[in-house]
Amino acid sequence: MKTYDAVVVGAGHNGLVAASYLARNGLSILVVERSDRIGGACITTEIIPGFKVSMAAQLLGMLRQRIIDDLELERHGLHFRFRDPEIFVPFPDGQHAFFYPDVARTVASLAGIAPKDAASYAQFDDHTTRIARIVGDFMLRPQPTMAQFAAAFNAPDGAQMLNSVLFSSIADYLERFFESDYVQGPMAYGAMSGSDQSPYAAGTAFSKFYHGAAELGGRFGHWAIVEGGMGCVTQALARALHSYGGIIRLEAPVSQILFRHGRAAGVVLENGEEIEAAAVLSNADPKTTLLKLTPRAALDEELRGRVARLKAKGSGVKINFALAELPDFKSLPGKTPGPQHRGGIMIAPSLDYYDRAWDEARRGLPATSPFSQMVIQSATDPTVAPEGKHTLSLWCHHFPYALAEGDIDNEREKIADRMTDILTDLAPNFRASVLARQIFVPVDIERVYGIEGGQIFHTELVPEQVLWNRPIPGHSGHGDLVPGLYLCGAGTHPGGDVNGAPGFNAARALLGDIAGAQLKRS
């Protein structure tokens, strides 16, 4: 039986990043994947013949440029186009706003509908970017201590910035700069992605700064559309891994992590096959890894309890559409690709709109009026749909993991109908243009991708679960919960989205431990 230097559980993007760095450093690496394809939640598939959609992940921004460069992902087929505009927001009253990569263009767009907010937008962008850069600087570094993170805020207004990161609600933060729903609503969205929270909840501003730390191609804070869909990210990572000699096995679900002589020593597949390895890296979420795959004797009961209490319930719904034509928005008409189709599109009328959606889900009810961000990939990348036809992918919120009443199959269709109604109110041709749709509520995400609770970020991005608290306070998950076991998924520092940093950090930790062990023996 071959023994590997490391076996990686899961061929999602973070697992592939970790595996690639380890193989690049000369380790023998095997990745085992439960599905019949690589990519985890970062894949491209056809909703109906000819219409390719990005299944869960739909935009690229958080993937660190160092990872792209180190693993030569562009040489391996990763190509992307920056969104311009970044965001188009059609409002129910017929107004619209554009948010651009360029501050001056955004200010000009807002001047007509929110002149006071337009005047303060540059100050907001500068302040938010300064904070986001500090948050971003910690991503490709070991889990920081509280003191290390606080010390990074050493500017004259550093204390205020630190308070904003750790304690502010996104509502409080935005109200420092803006008064109009036309600006507050769209600018709150990044804080609402990755957690099941009200915009008025303390700590929700953190996710705004986290998502503001997007880093691609020398452009900080900007997001892009991947040519061919998000599956091209993980395909490029797989090619990089193969170029370094790493191996991927598909349809190889893991039933248990081997635990021998006080440490992780490989995995057992569901078919009973044992694969031995000097170390195990898991791209699965912390609850799945530590409570289901790890033998009970391997983890202290107190730690098991802390893992069990992690906030990890998803509230997002992913809907993919195949369309006969582009949405013809009332606020900016046109059925040929225009700026209203090429960037992200938001349904985000106000902070109260978010709060109502959250409050309904808190009571176990799917939101009557979900807020949403979407992308029409085909308007920028026509290769993903037949000529003249289009795809639209969206995330909307909130949908409870557990319903207070009703049938999940009925409610799944109802929330898709509500999103169709909302889009048709904004673009009257939308409903008639729908050729097919595909819907994933949190329990579907749990079932399809094996993510406990259907939380696509593995655990929520709230202050008590980030930085020195991720995956749990005082533990990085890199060999310090179970010797020889390295968590490398989104539930570890720094967090979720198509980031790659959790995989990078886990690989670096294992390489450091190997180097330290060799030094002790020499």
C-alpha positions as CSV (number, residue, x, y, z in Angstrom):
1,M,0.0,0.0,0.0
2,K,1.3,3.4,-1.0
3,T,1.6,5.9,1.8
4,Y,1.4,9.6,0.8
5,D,2.9,12.6,2.4
6,A,-0.5,14.1,2.6
7,V,-4.1,13.2,1.6
8,V,-6.5,16.0,1.0
9,V,-10.2,15.5,1.6
10,G,-12.2,17.4,-1.1
11,A,-11.3,18.8,-4.5
12,G,-12.9,22.2,-3.9
13,H,-10.8,25.3,-4.7
14,N,-9.2,25.5,-1.2
15,G,-8.3,21.8,-1.2
16,L,-6.8,22.1,-4.6
17,V,-4.8,25.2,-3.6
18,A,-3.4,23.4,-0.5
19,A,-2.6,20.3,-2.6
20,S,-0.9,22.3,-5.3
21,Y,1.4,24.1,-2.8
22,L,2.3,20.9,-1.1
23,A,3.0,19.1,-4.4
24,R,5.0,22.1,-5.6
25,N,7.2,21.6,-2.6
26,G,7.9,18.0,-3.4
27,L,5.4,16.2,-1.3
28,S,3.4,13.2,-2.6
29,I,-0.2,14.3,-2.6
30,L,-3.5,12.5,-3.2
31,V,-6.8,14.4,-3.3
32,V,-10.0,12.4,-2.7
33,E,-13.3,13.8,-3.9
34,R,-16.8,12.5,-3.1
35,S,-18.3,13.8,-6.4
36,D,-17.7,12.7,-9.9
37,R,-16.1,16.0,-10.8
38,I,-13.6,18.4,-9.3
39,G,-14.5,21.8,-8.0
40,G,-16.9,21.4,-5.1
41,A,-19.2,24.5,-5.1
42,C,-16.9,26.2,-7.7
43,I,-18.0,24.5,-10.9
44,T,-19.6,25.3,-14.3
45,T,-22.5,23.2,-15.5
46,E,-25.2,23.2,-18.1
47,I,-28.7,24.1,-16.9
48,I,-30.1,22.9,-20.2
49,P,-28.1,22.1,-23.3
50,G,-26.0,25.1,-24.4
51,F,-26.6,27.2,-21.3
52,K,-23.6,27.1,-18.9
53,V,-23.9,28.5,-15.4
54,S,-21.7,28.9,-12.4
55,M,-23.4,26.6,-9.9
56,A,-22.7,28.2,-6.4
57,A,-19.8,30.6,-6.7
58,Q,-20.5,33.1,-9.4
59,L,-17.9,35.8,-9.3
60,L,-14.1,36.1,-8.7
61,G,-12.6,38.7,-6.5
62,M,-11.3,37.2,-3.3
63,L,-8.8,34.8,-4.9
64,R,-5.4,36.2,-3.8
65,Q,-3.2,37.4,-6.6
66,R,-0.1,35.7,-5.1
67,I,-1.9,32.3,-5.5
68,I,-2.7,33.0,-9.1
69,D,0.9,34.0,-9.7
70,D,2.6,31.2,-7.7
71,L,0.5,28.4,-9.3
72,E,0.6,30.0,-12.8
73,L,-3.2,29.8,-13.0
74,E,-3.4,32.0,-16.0
75,R,-1.0,29.7,-17.9
76,H,-3.3,26.8,-16.8
77,G,-6.4,28.5,-18.4
78,L,-7.8,31.0,-15.9
79,H,-9.0,34.1,-17.6
80,F,-11.3,36.8,-16.3
81,R,-12.8,40.1,-17.2
82,F,-13.3,42.9,-14.6
83,R,-16.8,44.1,-14.2
84,D,-17.5,47.6,-15.5
85,P,-19.7,48.9,-14.1
86,E,-19.3,47.0,-10.8
87,I,-22.9,47.2,-9.9
88,F,-26.2,48.3,-11.6
89,V,-29.1,48.8,-9.2
90,P,-32.6,49.2,-10.6
91,F,-35.0,50.6,-8.0
92,P,-38.7,49.9,-7.7
93,D,-39.6,53.5,-8.2
94,G,-38.0,53.6,-11.6
95,Q,-34.7,55.2,-10.6
96,H,-31.3,53.4,-11.1
97,A,-27.7,53.8,-9.9
98,F,-24.4,52.6,-11.2
99,F,-21.4,51.9,-9.0
100,Y,-18.1,51.8,-10.9
101,P,-14.5,50.8,-10.2
102,D,-13.7,54.5,-10.7
103,V,-14.9,56.7,-7.8
104,A,-15.5,59.8,-10.0
105,R,-17.9,57.9,-12.3
106,T,-19.8,56.6,-9.3
107,V,-20.1,60.1,-7.9
108,A,-21.5,61.3,-11.2
109,S,-24.0,58.5,-11.3
110,L,-25.3,59.2,-7.8
111,A,-25.4,63.0,-8.2
112,G,-28.8,63.0,-9.8
113,I,-30.6,60.8,-7.3
114,A,-28.7,61.3,-4.0
115,P,-26.6,64.5,-4.3
116,K,-25.6,64.6,-0.6
117,D,-24.4,61.0,-0.7
118,A,-22.6,61.6,-3.9
119,A,-20.6,64.4,-2.2
120,S,-19.5,62.0,0.6
121,Y,-18.9,58.9,-1.5
122,A,-15.2,59.5,-2.1
123,Q,-14.6,59.8,1.7
124,F,-16.6,56.6,2.2
125,D,-14.6,54.8,-0.5
126,D,-11.3,55.9,0.9
127,H,-12.1,55.0,4.5
128,T,-13.6,51.6,3.6
129,T,-10.6,50.8,1.3
130,R,-8.1,51.6,4.1
131,I,-9.8,49.2,6.5
132,A,-10.3,46.6,3.8
133,R,-6.5,46.7,3.0
134,I,-5.7,46.0,6.6
135,V,-8.1,43.1,6.7
136,G,-6.7,41.8,3.4
137,D,-3.1,42.0,4.6
138,F,-3.9,39.3,7.2
139,M,-5.3,36.8,4.7
140,L,-2.1,35.1,3.6
141,R,-0.7,35.0,7.1
142,P,-1.3,32.7,10.0
143,Q,-4.4,33.3,12.1
144,P,-3.6,36.6,14.0
145,T,-3.8,37.2,17.7
146,M,-6.1,39.9,18.9
147,A,-3.1,42.1,19.7
148,Q,-1.5,41.6,16.3
149,F,-4.7,42.6,14.6
150,A,-5.3,45.6,16.8
151,A,-1.7,46.8,16.3
152,A,-2.3,47.0,12.5
153,F,-4.7,49.9,13.1
154,N,-2.0,52.4,13.9
155,A,-3.2,55.4,12.0
156,P,-4.5,58.5,13.9
157,D,-8.1,57.2,13.4
158,G,-7.1,53.6,14.0
159,A,-9.2,53.0,17.1
160,Q,-12.3,54.2,15.3
161,M,-11.4,51.9,12.3
162,L,-10.9,48.9,14.6
163,N,-14.2,49.5,16.3
164,S,-15.9,49.6,12.9
165,V,-14.4,46.3,11.9
166,L,-15.2,44.4,15.1
167,F,-18.3,46.1,16.6
168,S,-20.2,48.2,14.1
169,S,-23.4,47.1,12.4
170,I,-23.3,47.8,8.7
171,A,-26.2,50.2,9.2
172,D,-24.3,52.3,11.7
173,Y,-21.2,52.3,9.5
174,L,-23.1,53.4,6.4
175,E,-25.1,56.0,8.2
176,R,-21.9,57.8,9.1
177,F,-21.6,58.7,5.4
178,F,-25.0,58.3,3.7
179,E,-28.6,59.2,4.2
180,S,-30.3,57.9,1.1
181,D,-31.7,54.4,0.6
182,Y,-30.3,54.6,-3.0
183,V,-26.8,54.3,-1.6
184,Q,-27.2,52.6,1.8
185,G,-29.1,49.6,0.3
186,P,-26.5,48.7,-2.4
187,M,-23.5,49.4,-0.2
188,A,-24.8,47.1,2.6
189,Y,-24.9,44.0,0.4
190,G,-21.3,42.8,1.0
191,A,-22.0,42.8,4.7
192,M,-25.1,40.6,4.3
193,S,-23.2,37.9,2.3
194,G,-21.8,35.1,4.5
195,S,-24.0,35.5,7.6
196,D,-27.6,35.2,8.7
197,Q,-27.9,38.6,10.3
198,S,-29.9,41.8,10.2
199,P,-28.1,44.9,8.9
200,Y,-28.7,46.4,12.3
201,A,-26.8,43.6,14.1
202,A,-23.5,44.6,15.8
203,G,-20.5,43.2,14.0
204,T,-22.1,42.9,10.5
205,A,-19.7,45.6,9.1
206,F,-16.9,43.0,9.2
207,S,-18.1,41.1,6.2
208,K,-18.2,44.4,4.2
209,F,-14.5,45.0,4.8
210,Y,-13.7,41.4,4.2
211,H,-15.4,41.5,0.7
212,G,-13.9,44.9,0.1
213,A,-10.4,43.2,0.2
214,A,-10.9,41.6,-3.2
215,E,-7.6,41.4,-5.0
216,L,-7.1,40.6,-8.7
217,G,-4.7,41.7,-11.4
218,G,-3.4,44.7,-9.4
219,R,-6.9,46.1,-8.8
220,F,-7.9,46.2,-5.1
221,G,-11.6,45.9,-4.3
222,H,-12.7,44.9,-7.8
223,W,-14.6,41.8,-8.9
224,A,-14.5,39.9,-12.2
225,I,-16.4,37.4,-14.3
226,V,-14.4,34.3,-15.2
227,E,-14.4,33.3,-18.8
228,G,-16.2,30.0,-19.2
229,G,-17.7,30.2,-15.7
230,M,-16.3,29.6,-12.2
231,G,-15.5,26.0,-13.0
232,C,-12.5,27.3,-15.0
233,V,-11.0,28.4,-11.6
234,T,-10.9,24.9,-10.2
235,Q,-10.0,23.4,-13.6
236,A,-6.9,25.6,-13.7
237,L,-6.0,24.6,-10.1
238,A,-6.4,20.9,-11.1
239,R,-4.0,21.4,-14.0
240,A,-1.5,23.1,-11.7
241,L,-1.7,20.3,-9.2
242,H,-1.2,17.7,-12.0
243,S,1.8,19.6,-13.3
244,Y,3.4,19.2,-9.8
245,G,2.7,15.5,-9.7
246,G,-0.4,15.6,-7.5
247,I,-3.2,13.0,-8.0
248,I,-7.0,13.4,-7.8
249,R,-9.4,10.5,-7.3
250,L,-13.1,11.2,-8.0
251,E,-16.1,9.3,-6.6
252,A,-14.0,8.5,-3.5
253,P,-16.1,9.7,-0.5
254,V,-14.4,9.5,2.9
255,S,-16.2,7.8,5.7
256,Q,-13.5,8.4,8.4
257,I,-10.2,10.0,9.1
258,L,-7.7,7.4,10.3
259,F,-6.4,8.1,13.8
260,R,-3.4,6.0,14.9
261,H,-0.7,6.6,17.6
262,G,-2.3,9.8,18.6
263,R,-2.5,11.5,15.2
264,A,-4.3,11.6,11.9
265,A,-2.8,9.0,9.7
266,G,-4.9,8.8,6.5
267,V,-8.5,8.2,5.5
268,V,-11.0,5.4,5.1
269,L,-13.2,5.6,2.0
270,E,-16.8,4.5,2.1
271,N,-15.9,1.4,0.2
272,G,-13.7,0.4,3.1
273,E,-10.4,1.2,1.4
274,E,-7.7,2.7,3.7
275,I,-5.3,5.3,2.4
276,E,-2.4,6.0,4.7
277,A,-0.7,9.4,4.8
278,A,1.6,11.3,7.1
279,A,-0.9,14.2,7.3
280,V,-4.5,14.8,6.4
281,L,-5.9,18.1,5.1
282,S,-9.7,18.5,5.0
283,N,-11.5,21.0,2.7
284,A,-14.8,19.9,4.3
285,D,-16.4,22.3,6.8
286,P,-15.3,22.2,10.4
287,K,-18.5,20.4,11.7
288,T,-18.3,17.7,9.0
289,T,-14.6,17.2,9.5
290,L,-14.4,17.3,13.3
291,L,-17.8,15.8,14.3
292,K,-18.5,13.3,11.5
293,L,-15.2,12.3,9.9
294,T,-12.9,12.5,13.0
295,P,-13.1,9.6,15.4
296,R,-14.6,10.7,18.7
297,A,-11.5,9.6,20.7
298,A,-9.4,12.0,18.6
299,L,-11.0,15.2,19.8
300,D,-11.5,16.4,23.3
301,E,-15.2,16.6,24.3
302,E,-15.0,20.2,25.3
303,L,-13.6,21.1,21.8
304,R,-16.3,19.0,20.2
305,G,-18.9,21.0,22.0
306,R,-17.4,24.3,20.8
307,V,-17.4,23.1,17.2
308,A,-21.0,21.9,17.5
309,R,-22.0,25.4,18.6
310,L,-20.5,27.2,15.6
311,K,-23.0,29.3,13.7
312,A,-23.2,27.5,10.4
313,K,-26.8,27.7,9.1
314,G,-27.1,28.9,5.5
315,S,-29.7,31.4,4.5
316,G,-28.9,32.0,0.9
317,V,-30.7,30.6,-2.2
318,K,-28.9,30.1,-5.5
319,I,-31.1,30.4,-8.6
320,N,-29.7,29.9,-12.2
321,F,-31.8,30.9,-15.2
322,A,-31.6,30.2,-18.9
323,L,-33.1,33.1,-20.8
324,A,-34.4,33.7,-24.3
325,E,-33.4,37.4,-24.1
326,L,-31.9,40.0,-21.8
327,P,-34.0,41.7,-19.1
328,D,-35.4,44.9,-20.4
329,F,-35.3,47.1,-17.3
330,K,-37.9,49.8,-16.9
331,S,-35.3,52.1,-15.4
332,L,-32.9,51.7,-18.3
333,P,-34.5,50.0,-21.3
334,G,-32.7,47.8,-23.7
335,K,-32.4,44.2,-24.8
336,T,-29.0,44.3,-26.3
337,P,-26.0,44.0,-24.0
338,G,-25.5,47.4,-22.2
339,P,-23.9,48.6,-19.0
340,Q,-27.0,47.5,-17.1
341,H,-26.3,43.9,-18.0
342,R,-22.5,43.6,-17.9
343,G,-21.7,44.1,-14.2
344,G,-23.4,42.8,-11.1
345,I,-27.1,43.6,-10.7
346,M,-28.5,44.2,-7.2
347,I,-31.9,44.2,-5.7
348,A,-31.2,46.2,-2.6
349,P,-33.7,49.0,-2.1
350,S,-32.9,49.8,1.6
351,L,-31.6,48.6,4.9
352,D,-35.1,48.0,6.1
353,Y,-35.8,45.8,3.1
354,Y,-32.9,43.6,4.2
355,D,-34.1,43.6,7.8
356,R,-37.6,42.5,6.9
357,A,-36.2,39.6,4.9
358,W,-34.0,38.6,7.8
359,D,-36.8,38.9,10.3
360,E,-39.1,36.6,8.3
361,A,-36.3,33.9,8.1
362,R,-35.6,34.3,11.8
363,R,-39.2,33.1,12.3
364,G,-38.7,30.2,9.9
365,L,-40.5,31.9,7.0
366,P,-38.9,32.4,3.6
367,A,-38.5,36.1,2.8
368,T,-41.4,37.6,1.1
369,S,-39.1,40.1,-0.7
370,P,-35.6,38.7,-0.9
371,F,-32.6,40.9,-1.6
372,S,-30.3,39.7,-4.2
373,Q,-27.1,40.1,-6.3
374,M,-26.9,38.6,-9.7
375,V,-24.7,38.4,-12.8
376,I,-25.6,37.9,-16.5
377,Q,-22.5,36.1,-17.5
378,S,-23.5,35.8,-21.2
379,A,-23.6,39.6,-21.6
380,T,-19.9,39.7,-21.1
381,D,-18.9,36.2,-22.0
382,P,-21.1,35.0,-24.9
383,T,-19.5,31.5,-24.9
384,V,-21.8,30.4,-22.1
385,A,-25.1,30.5,-24.0
386,P,-26.3,30.0,-27.6
387,E,-26.2,33.1,-29.8
388,G,-28.7,35.6,-28.8
389,K,-29.6,33.7,-25.6
390,H,-28.5,34.4,-22.0
391,T,-27.8,33.0,-18.5
392,L,-28.5,34.8,-15.2
393,S,-27.3,33.5,-11.9
394,L,-28.3,35.0,-8.5
395,W,-28.0,34.6,-4.8
396,C,-31.0,35.8,-2.8
397,H,-31.6,36.0,1.0
398,H,-33.1,35.0,3.4
399,F,-34.4,31.4,3.4
400,P,-34.4,29.5,6.7
401,Y,-32.5,26.2,7.0
402,A,-35.5,24.8,8.8
403,L,-39.0,25.9,7.9
404,A,-41.5,26.8,10.7
405,E,-44.2,25.2,8.5
406,G,-44.8,24.0,5.0
407,D,-43.1,21.7,2.5
408,I,-39.5,22.4,1.4
409,D,-40.3,21.5,-2.3
410,N,-43.2,23.9,-2.4
411,E,-41.3,26.7,-0.7
412,R,-38.3,26.1,-3.0
413,E,-40.5,26.9,-6.0
414,K,-42.3,29.7,-4.3
415,I,-39.1,31.7,-3.5
416,A,-38.0,31.2,-7.1
417,D,-41.4,32.5,-8.2
418,R,-41.1,35.5,-5.9
419,M,-37.7,36.3,-7.4
420,T,-39.2,35.9,-10.9
421,D,-42.0,38.3,-9.9
422,I,-39.5,40.9,-8.5
423,L,-37.4,40.7,-11.6
424,T,-40.5,41.0,-13.8
425,D,-41.6,44.1,-11.9
426,L,-38.2,45.6,-12.7
427,A,-37.9,44.2,-16.3
428,P,-41.4,43.3,-17.6
429,N,-40.1,40.8,-20.2
430,F,-38.3,38.7,-17.7
431,R,-40.9,36.0,-16.9
432,A,-41.7,35.3,-20.5
433,S,-37.9,35.0,-21.2
434,V,-37.3,32.2,-18.8
435,L,-36.5,28.9,-20.5
436,A,-35.3,27.0,-17.5
437,R,-34.3,27.6,-13.9
438,Q,-32.4,25.7,-11.2
439,I,-32.9,26.3,-7.5
440,F,-30.8,25.5,-4.4
441,V,-32.0,26.4,-0.9
442,P,-29.8,25.7,2.1
443,V,-30.8,22.1,2.6
444,D,-30.0,21.5,-1.1
445,I,-26.6,23.1,-0.7
446,E,-26.0,20.8,2.2
447,R,-27.0,17.7,0.3
448,V,-25.3,18.5,-3.0
449,Y,-22.0,19.9,-1.7
450,G,-21.8,18.2,1.7
451,I,-21.6,21.5,3.6
452,E,-23.2,21.2,7.0
453,G,-26.1,23.6,7.4
454,G,-25.9,24.7,3.8
455,Q,-23.7,27.7,4.8
456,I,-21.6,28.3,1.7
457,F,-18.9,30.0,3.8
458,H,-18.8,26.9,6.1
459,T,-19.3,29.1,9.2
460,E,-20.7,32.6,9.3
461,L,-18.5,35.6,8.9
462,V,-19.3,37.3,12.2
463,P,-16.7,38.7,14.6
464,E,-16.9,35.8,17.0
465,Q,-16.0,33.5,14.2
466,V,-13.2,35.3,12.3
467,L,-9.5,36.1,12.7
468,W,-8.3,34.6,16.0
469,N,-11.7,33.0,16.4
470,R,-11.7,30.9,13.2
471,P,-12.4,28.0,13.3
472,I,-12.8,28.4,17.1
473,P,-11.1,30.8,19.5
474,G,-7.5,29.9,20.2
475,H,-7.2,27.3,17.5
476,S,-6.1,27.6,13.8
477,G,-7.2,24.0,12.9
478,H,-3.7,23.4,11.6
479,G,-2.6,20.4,13.7
480,D,-3.7,22.0,17.0
481,L,-7.1,20.3,17.3
482,V,-6.0,16.9,16.1
483,P,-2.3,16.2,15.5
484,G,-1.7,15.6,11.9
485,L,-5.0,17.0,10.8
486,Y,-5.1,20.4,9.0
487,L,-8.4,22.1,8.2
488,C,-8.0,23.9,4.8
489,G,-11.5,25.0,3.9
490,A,-13.5,28.2,4.2
491,G,-14.3,27.5,7.9
492,T,-10.7,28.4,8.7
493,H,-8.9,31.8,8.6
494,P,-9.5,34.0,6.8
495,G,-12.9,32.8,5.6
496,G,-15.2,32.0,2.7
497,D,-15.8,32.9,-1.0
498,V,-13.4,31.8,-3.7
499,N,-10.4,32.9,-1.7
500,G,-7.7,30.2,-1.7
501,A,-6.1,31.7,1.4
502,P,-7.4,28.9,3.7
503,G,-5.7,26.4,1.5
504,F,-2.6,28.4,1.3
505,N,-2.4,28.9,5.0
506,A,-3.0,25.2,5.8
507,A,-0.3,24.1,3.3
508,R,2.2,26.6,4.7
509,A,1.5,25.4,8.3
510,L,2.1,21.8,7.3
511,L,5.3,22.6,5.4
512,G,6.5,24.6,8.5
513,D,5.7,21.6,10.8
514,I,7.6,19.3,8.5
515,A,10.6,21.6,8.4
516,G,10.5,21.9,12.2
517,A,10.4,18.2,12.7
518,Q,13.3,17.7,10.3
519,L,15.3,20.4,12.2
520,K,14.6,18.6,15.5
521,R,15.9,15.3,14.1
522,S,19.1,16.8,12.6
